[in-house]
Amino acid sequence: MALIQVNYLSECLMRTVPVNVILPVDKLTFPGMPKREEKPYKTLYLLHGIFGNYTDWVSGTKIQRWAEEKDLAVVMPSGDNMFYVDQEDSHNFYGQFIGKELVDMTRKMFPLSRKREDTYIAGLSMGGYGALRNGLKYSETFGCIASLSGAMVVDHIAERTDDVPFFIDSRSFARSIFGDLDKAEESDKNPKWLVKKLKEEGKNIPRIYLTCGLQDSLLEANREMRDFLKEQGADVTYAEGKGAHEWDFWNRSIKDVLEWLPLEGSQAGMNSGNVGI
């Protein structure tokens, strides 16, 4: 399994950005072993949560081993604390970066499939919101979306105040990310608005997987999103399980996501620690 760190100059963010890429290209085969069919890799764009960066998923879960077993490429960017949406005034076009530029750039760099049905997006917490928003916003690119403990922050966002103990819950912070909060719910920053727009335009809604821990404070918001998606006729799979807003839950859940995605079984070859015995 090749774990590659990429640094490239992003036009959307106007700075050099770091990206981790898991690429299962280095499996060894020996006489008598079936060889892997040479074809572009199915790809998962995987987003971290608030306070995280491009290293989170590799350090916090077993995604590297599980992706290798599935012959899945995984692209993990940094989104800072910006919820993966565009902030035009500061030229931080995080939505365009995730939904278009990063996909185009990594497809140029690596042997990744260019098919919608082979391209997926997922994330946890802030990244769960970012995956849902950008998977819907760029639905022509992504065939499947997975949100783990998604922070459905746009609901009731106009009701926020600055009289809160933690800055990420404040009105000022939300305004710096989402702009005019009175307009946010009726804009493309709201996954619910995007779902309705896709339906009105007669476009396909990607398949969606939602999961949240039973001890997570975001549980009710995720149940509400599940109910909304079902009411809209979306193809949604929902799961709950023991756990809070924590890596143990996300580690288990990302494995479930890989089982849900339309991936092939393990391909032939030997890798570190697995010599085919």
Buried (B, 14 or more C-beta within 10 A) or exposed (E): BBEEEBEBEBEBBEEEBBBBBBBBBEBEBEEEEEEBEEEBBBBBBBBBBBEBBBBBBBEBBBBBBBBBBBBBBBBBBBBBBBBBBBBEEEEBBBBBBBBBBBBEBBBEBBEBBEEBEBBBBBBBBBBBBBBBBBBBBBBEBBBBBBBBBBBBBBBEBBEBEEEEEEEBEBBEBBBBBBBEBEEBBEBBBBBBBBBBBBEEEEEEBBBBBBBBBEEBEBBEBBBEBBEBBEEBEBEBBBBBBEBBBEBEBBBBBBBBBBEBBEBEEEBBBBBEEEEEE
